[in-house]
């Protein structure tokens, strides 16, 4: 069976000419936009069986005086096609979806001083193969920078929140209070290589959800980078036939604002 892996360049956002990479243009240096504009990866295998996997991410950050607004969208979809034999001996090909997950989050932070802020965050997730196939949460918190080194930076947000989840096994909706923690670490390994790790924890009375995203990003130029990522997701309350931990490994092309 042959295997080919293709990395697709992210869809470039239509940006004003003021964002051009020109040090002589003041608007280019004062753009309120930052963050990774797009992240895309695709894998395909063909032969006796056919598998396709796609993942994409869009992260944006907008600064307006003392306010910082952020948005994070993520999608994962995988499918497989394989040959099956019917009772009469004939064969046919069947396609089955093996992963279908989408998440969206947005937040606003009011700056209280250097590296200190009050935060409000909303997050929604849909996962066809999870015990909780739909989860939505809202949280308030206080954010600060715990480590502010030349190469190592660690930011955190901690606070209360509320979560509403739908259990696909029992078809029940549950709402409860949660404690929310976000830890965002970045380490500059070299001038063009960064190690990043983000840990999100939402813990309540009926379920503790945790997601850890680790990545190694190597910049090719001022806007494009290659990124290898590893994600682990944990739910403490799952059905008997479900695993508590899911992992995802990706290799993507990233476009970033500078």
N, C-alpha and C positions, 0 to 999 in steps of 0.2 A: 504494500500500500504506500503510495507516494504522499508526501506531506509538504505543503508549501505554506509559509507564514508571511503575511503581508501587513505592513504597517501603513495606515492611511494618514496623511497629513490632516490636521484638524481643520475644520471649516473656519476660515478666517473671518473675523468680525469686520464689518465695514466700519473703518475708523476714519475720523477726519484727518485731513492733511496735517493738522497741528500735532498729531501724534507721531509724525515722521521722526526717524532717528537722526535728528539734526540738532547738534548742541547749540547752534546759533539761534534757534527758534525758541523764545521763552515759553511759548505754549506747550512745546514738546516736553519741557522740563517740569511743567506744573499740571500735567494731566491728573485729574482726580481718580482715574482708573488704575488699578493694579491687580496683581494676582495672575494665575494661569488661565488664559482665555479659553483654551480648549485642550482636550486630551482624548485621543482616539486609538483603538487597537482592534485588529481583526485577525482571526485565524481560520484556516479552511483546510480540511483533509478530504481526499477523494480516493476511491478504490473500491474494495469490497464493501466498505461502509463510507458514509459521507457525514462529516461533522462540520459545523460552522459556529463560530463564537464571536460575538461583538461586545465591546464595552466602550463607553464614552463618558466623559466628564466635562462639565463647564463650571469654572469657579471664577467669580468676579468680586471685586472689592472697590467700593466707591467712597471717597472721603469728601465730606462737606463740612468745613470748619471743625467744630467739636464733635461731629457725628461721623461714624464709620458704618456703612451698610455693606452687607455681604450676602452672597447667594452661592449655593452649591447644588448642582444637579448631577445625578449619576444614573446610568442605565446599563444593564447587563442582560443579554439574551443569547442563549445557546440552543441549538437543535441538532438532532442526529437522524440520519436516514439509513436504514439497514434492510437486508433481505430477509423475508420470512417465508416459511413453507406452509401452505394450507393443508387441510385434511385430505384433499384429493390429490396431493402431491405437487400442485402448481405452486409457483413462487411469485411473490410480489414484493415491492419495496414499500416500507412504511416509515413515515417521518414523525418524530416525537420531539416536543420541546423539553429540554432538560434544565433550563434556567430562564427565569423571567422576573427580573427585579428592577425596581425603579425607586430612587429616593430623591427628595427635594428638601432643602433647608434654606432658611433665610434668617438674618439677624441684624440688629442695630445695636450700636454701642455708643454711649455718651462718654466722651473723654473727661476724666476728672483731674487729669494731670499727666505727667509723663508715665506711660505704661500702666495707667490705672483707669478703669472704666466700669460703668454700669451697663449690663447687657440684657437684651431680650431676644430669645431665639425660638423659632418654630421649625418643626421637622416632621415630614410625612414619608412613609415607606410603604411600598406594595411589593409583596414577594409571593408568587403563586405556589412555592414549594415549602413555605414555612408554616409552623403552627399558628403564629400570628401573621396572617397574610396581609393585614392592614394595621398600621400603627401610626398614630399622630401624637405629638407632644409639644408642649409649650413650656418654656422655662425662663426665669429671671435669675440674674446672677451678678457676681462681682468678679471682675477680671484684673489680673495683675501679672507682672513679669517676675518670675522667680529667679531666673538666671539671665544676665545681660552681659555676656562675654563678647569678645571680638569674633569668635568663631562659633560659640555655642549660645543658643537662645532658647529659653523655656518659658512659654506663656500658659496661663491657666485661667479657667472660669469655673466657679462653683456657685451653686444656688438651688432653690427649690423649683418645682414645676409640677405639671399635671400631664397625664398620659391617658389616651383612649386607644384600646386595642380590640381587634376582632379575631376571635379564635375560630380557625377554619374547621377544627374537629368537632366543636360543640355548637358552632354558629351563634356564639354569644359575644356581646360587646361588654368590655369592662373598662371602667374609668377609675383612676386612683392617683394619689399624690406620689411624686418621685423626688429623689435627690439626683441632681445632674452635675457631672463633672467633665470638663474638657481640658486635656493637656496636650499642648502643641510644641514639639521640640524640633529644632533645626540645627544641624551641625555642618559647617563648611569644611569638607574634607580637603579639597584643593580649591584653586581659583575657579574652576569650572565644574566641580563635583560637590553636590550637597546630599546629606543624609537627612531625611525628614521622617517624623513619627508623630501620628495624631491618635490619641486615645479618647474615646467618648464612652461614658458610663451613665446609664439611666437606670436607677435602682428603685423599685417600688415593692409593695406588699406581695404581689402575685408574680412578678418576673423581674429579673435583673438582666438588662441588655447591655452588652459591651461590644465595641467595635474598635479594632486597632488597625491603622493603616501605616505601613512602613514602606518607604521608597528610597531609591537611589537615583538621583537625577544628574545627568551629564549634559552640560550646555554645549551645543554645536555652534551657536552664535548668540547675539543679543536677544533673540526672540524664540528660537527653537531649541529643544532639548530632547534627549532620549531618557525614558524613565522606566526602571524596573520596579514593580510594586508587589507587595504581599499584604493581603488583608485577612484578618481573622475576626469572625463574628460569633458572639456567644449569647445564648438565651438560657436562663436557668430553668424555665418552666416550659417543657415541650412534650409533645405526644410520645407514647412509648416507642413508636416506630421511627421517630425522628432523632437525629443527632443534635447535641447541644451546641456544637461548634462547626462552623463552615469556614472554609478558607478559599481564597482566590489569588492566583498569581497572574500578573499582567506584564506586558512589555508594550509601552505606548510611545507615541510622539506627542510632545507637549508644546503648545504655543503660549508664550507669556508676554504680558505687558511689561514694558520697561520705562 
